[in-house]
């Protein structure tokens, strides 16, 4: 995994080369903290999964930053891609920021009052969301030159469909004869002063 990480993105994202060493430090810290809740082998395995997710995230972000256009259009601080000259941003935590976020107290939160398998699954699912975001941003960057989570065509189709649906809802369906007869007495009552 380290070779893929080193060869895949370090040349395009120099701060990751420094982060790689801290990833190891964080992995060891996380494993040590997990030993408070898990057996040693379980803690080692969970920490390895967390570490690998961080590497996967860094690889995805590294592929975005490999493109000179991305570096020209966006500033990236390890957490956000910020378009130059605007206030907007696209969240995409790199592996280092993700591992730093997993403080001892955050890890304890996952395990407090939960069975070990459920806690581990929840932890990995939460971290997996960050990996998914990084991957979607990379895929969309490579396919359409945008860092959005959904391609613009998909968003436009959703908005178009919602607009059509809203137009249909604006005209209520006609009442049947039975419904008209039923509601007629209520309408007459409402018209009286």
Buried (B, 14 or more C-beta within 10 A) or exposed (E): EEEEBBEBBBEBBEBBEEBBEBBEEBBEBBBEBBBEBBEEEBBBBBBBBBBBBBBBBBBBBBBBBBBEEBBEBBEBEBBBBBEEEEEEBBEBBBBBBBBBBBEEEEBEBBBEEBEBEEBBBBBBEBBBEBBEBBBBBBBBBEEEEEBBBEBEEEEEEEEEEEEEEEEEEEEEEEEEEEEEEEEEEEEEEEEEE
